[in-house]
Amino acid sequence: MPEGDILRRTATRLDEALAGQVLERAELRWPTAAGVDLTGRTVLGTRSYGKHLLTRFDDGRTLHTHLRMDGEWRLARTGTPAARGRAPEIRAVLATSRWTALGRLLGMLDVLPTRDEPRLLAHLGPDLLADELALDEILERWRSAADVPAAEVLLDQRVAAGIGTIYCAESLFALRLWPWTPAREVPDPRRLYLTARQQLQRAVLTGFPTRAGARAAEAAVPPLRRADHGRPGAPTPDAAASVLLPVLPATLMSAIGRRRRRSWATRQSSHGRGHHEPQTATSRRQHEPRTAIRPGLVVKSAQRVRWSVCRAVGRRAVVSRSARAPSASAPSHPRRCIPSTLPGPRGPCPG
């Protein structure tokens, strides 16, 4: 899910494209907002709060959107094919004479009076990227979660808004904190949140290399290199002080996938050397990719071909022998007989 730095950069891009401009086209493809018309309204600006986006208009209304897991805002030149917004995944279209903002796969969308924004965000903690950080309030909420693991408290948006799995992992690693440490046993939660805030701010500054201010900031502040998140099995910069992070579902599934691929490659190479491990059909279905060709099927197919060849050769041999020396003891149906020297499912020839 996009975290606070992505939302701040998205708000900045929308501000650059729409702020102070009159909307010539406005489409909200959402059941509860389909009847709202924003055409002709002037965009005052867009700000982010945690993982939420708030676009304000001059008539006292606010467009609230949340990206959830797959959502994003894209900008396209008005009048270009990319600005048409005909794709079914487009949830919102805000167009000026120059730029068109397309909200794709948005997870939440509603229009509310601007004065109701505090009520909308009341369940969230202070924004970590706010100009004035309410750190005392964050620490007070942290202390109320005495026995909750530190990683879980960091991810709780009711304590502080904006942190996701990436900066939860990175901030814990930076202070060499065990993720399952109870919140009351963390020696310095103030430093932990300030570290996460610094990492988020650095990501915001280095996210726009094409802007003059961002280029200067990038020269002064190098881009953040992930020390731990998204690097399963890789050595950390300080291996002696490495920290085990909570196993997230995506990380767990990727690890399982790698293990299955390694297991499949091992079995494939062993079959190539002629070592066939006995496997049941159930075990093959559990451990092998659906699209892969199972060696067992190839072996069975080869056996069927061999048996077919044996039957054909056997029938020819029996017919030839019967033609040369007819015998009273010869079977009435020689074509069904297979010589004893050839393997077959019907056993040796009775003749």
N, C-alpha and C positions, 0 to 999 in steps of 0.2 A: 504494500500500500504506500502511495506517495506520502512523504513525511513533511515536516514543517518547512524545510528548505525548498522543496519542490513547490509547495503552495506559495511561498513568498516570491519565488522567481516567476511563477505563473501570474500572480497578481501584478508584478512589475511589468510583465509583457503586455497584459491586458490594459494596464494603465497607459503604457506608451502608445497603444494602438487606438484606444477608445476614449480616454479621458478628455473631456471638453468637447466631444464631437456629438452631433445629432444622429440618432439612429434612423437610417432610411429603411431598414428591414429588421424585424424582430419576430422570431418564431420560437415559441416555447412548446416543444413536443413532449408534454408531460400531462398526465390525466388531470391533475389538480390545478394546473396552470395553463391549460390549453386556451382558455378564454381571455387570458391577460394580453393586452396589446400595449407594447412599449414603443411602437413606432412614433417618431417625432420627439421622443424624450432625449434629453441631454445627459450623457454619462458623466457623473461627478468624479468617479474613481472606483478602484477595486482594491480592497485590502484583504489580507489573510489573517485568520485567527486559528492557530493550531493547524488543523487539517481542513478548515472550512474557508470558503471564498465568499466575500460579500461585495457585490457590485451595486453601487448606489446611483440613483437617478434624481433629477431635479424636481420631480413631483412628490418626493418624500417616500418613495418605495425603494426596496432593496431586493435584488435577486440573490438568493442564497443557494450555493451549489456545493456539493461534496463529491470528490472524485472516487471515493471508495477504493476498490482494488484496481480497476482497469480504466477509470475515467481520465480524460485529458481535455485541455483546451488547445485548439490549433488556430493559427492565423493564416489567412490567405488574402491575396489582393482581390478587392472587389471587382467582379466582372470576369475573373478567370474561372476555368472549369473547376478548380479546387474549391472555389467559394460557393458553388451551387448548393452544397449540403444536401444532396438527394439520398445519401446512404441511409439505410434504416437505423444505423446505430447513432446517428446524429440526434441529440436531445435538445439542443438550443442553438439558435443562430442570431447573432448580434452584428449587424453590418452598418458601417458608415460609408461615406463616399469613397474612402480609400482602403479601409481594411474590413475584413469579415472575420469574426471570431466564431468558431464552431466548437460546441461542447459535445464531445464524443464519449459515449458510454458513461455518462454521468450517473453517479449512484444516488444522489439526492438533488432535488430542485424544487424550490418554492419561492413565492413572492410574498413579502410581508412589509408592513410599514417600517421605515428606518428606525423609528422610536422603539420598536419591539426587538431590536437586535440584542440588547442585554438579556431579555427573557429567553431568547433562542439559545444563547451561549451560557446561560446561568449554570448549567450542569458541568461545565468545563472548568479546569483549573486555569491559572494564569498562563498566558502565551509566552513560551520561552524566547521567542524572537521579538517580543515587544521592546519598544525603545526604553521604557522604564520597567525593569523586571521586578515583579512583586515576589521577591525571594522569601520574605518572611512568611507570606501566606502559603507558599509551596512547602516550606519546612514544617509549618503547622499541620498541613494535610499529611505530610510524610510521617510525622510522629503519631498520627492517629492510626496508621497501619503498622502496628508494632511487630506482629509476627508474620506479616506477609513478606515473601521473598523480595529482595531488592529489584530484581529484573521485572517482577510483576508490578511493583509500585511505579517503576519508571515508565512502563507501558500504559499505565492507567491515566487516561486523559482527564480524569476528574482531579488528579493531583497537579499535573502540569501538562499543557496541551502542546503538541508538536513532535514529541518523540515517538519513533517507531522502532522496529526491530533493528535497523542498522545502527542508529545512534544509541540505542539501549546497549547493544553489544560493544560498540566502540568506546563509550564512556566508561563502562565497567572494566573493559580491558585496560584503558588508560590508567585507571587507579588500581589495577590488579585486584579487583573485588570478585569474590565468588558469587555468581548470580543468585544462588539460593540462600545467601546470607539474609537472615531476618532484618527487616528495616531498622529495628532498634539497635542492632549490633553493628551497623555501618558507622565507622568512626567519624566521618565528615560528610554528611549528605549535602551540605552547602557546596563543597568543592565538587561533588559529583554532578550537581546540576549546572554549576558554572562551566564545568568541562563539556557537558553536553551542549550548552548554549554556545560555547566557543566553536565547537565542531560544526554546529548548524550555521553559525554566522560565516565561517570560512567557506562552507559549501555554497552559501548564497553569493558570496563575493566572487568565487571562481567559476560560477555557473554561466556567466555571460562574457566570454572572451572577446566578443566583437565590440563591446562598448568601451569607450575611452576610460571611464572610471573603473570599470571592471578589469581592464588590462593593467592599469596601475596597481590595483589591489592584488591582482594575480602575481605581479612582479614582487610585491612586498610580502604577500602571504602565499606560500606554495600550496597547490591543490592538496586536499586531504587524501592521504593514501590509507585505505582500509587496512588496519593491522590484524583484524581477526574476523569480522563478519564476511561471510561468503568465501572463506578460504578453508574448507574442511580438509583436514589432513595435512595442510601446508604448515611448515615451520613458522612460528611467530618471530617478530624481530628480537624478542627476548625470550628464548625458549625456557630459560630457567624460571621465569616469572609468568609463564603462560597461565591462562585461566580457562576453565571449561565453561562454555556458554550453554544456555538452555537449548535443547534440541527442538528446533522449530519444525512444523510439519513439512515445509518445503525441503528443508535440509535433510530431514529423515527420509523423505521419498527419493531425493536425489541419491542419497547414500545407498538405499535399497536398490535403486536402478543400476548404480555402478557395480554393486555386488552381483546382481543377476547377470550383467554383461560379462563380468570376469568369470563367473561360474559357467556361463554358456561358452565362452571362448575356451575355457579349460576342457570342457567336455568335447568340444569340437576337435581340439587338437589331439585329445586322447583317442577319439574315434579314428582320426587320421593315422595314428600309429598302430591301430589295430586292437586297442584295448577297449572293449565294450563293457561299460558298467551296466549291470541289470537295473532297469528303471521301469516303473509302472507308468501307465498312461496318466494317472493323476499327478505323479511327481513331475512328469514332463510338462504338463499343462501349467503347473504352478511355477516352474522355474525357467521356462523358455519363452522367448518373445513370440507373439502371435504370428508375426510376419516372417519368422525365420523357418527354414527348412530343417526339420528334425532328422538327424542322422539315422535314427531308428527306422524311419519310414523308408529312407534310401536303402538300408540293409534289407528290410522286408521286401521292397520292390525287387532288389537284386535276387533274393531267394525265389521269389515268384517267377522271375525270368528264367532262373536256372532250372526250377522244377518244370517249367513249360518246355524248355529245350530237352530236358531228360525224357519227358513223356514223348516228345516228337521222335527223338532218336530211338527210344525203346520200341515205339510202335513200328518204326521202319525195320528195326532189327528182327522183331517178331514176325512181321509179314515176310521179310526176306527169308528167314529160317523156315517158315511154314511153306513157302513156295518151293524151297529146295527139297525139303524132306517132309512130305505130308505124313502125319501120324494120327493114329486113332485116338491117342490121348491128348491131342491138341485141343485147346479150348475153343468153344464155339464163337467167342468174341475176342480174337487175339488183339484187337486194337486197344483193349483196356488193360493189357498186361504190360508190366515194366520189368526189364531184366533185373536180376538180383544184384548185379554189379552197380546199378544206378540207384541213387536214393530217390525216394518218392513217397507220397502220402499213402499209396495203396499197397505197399509192401512188395515182396518178390513175386515174380510171375509163377503161377501154379504149374506151368509146363516146364 
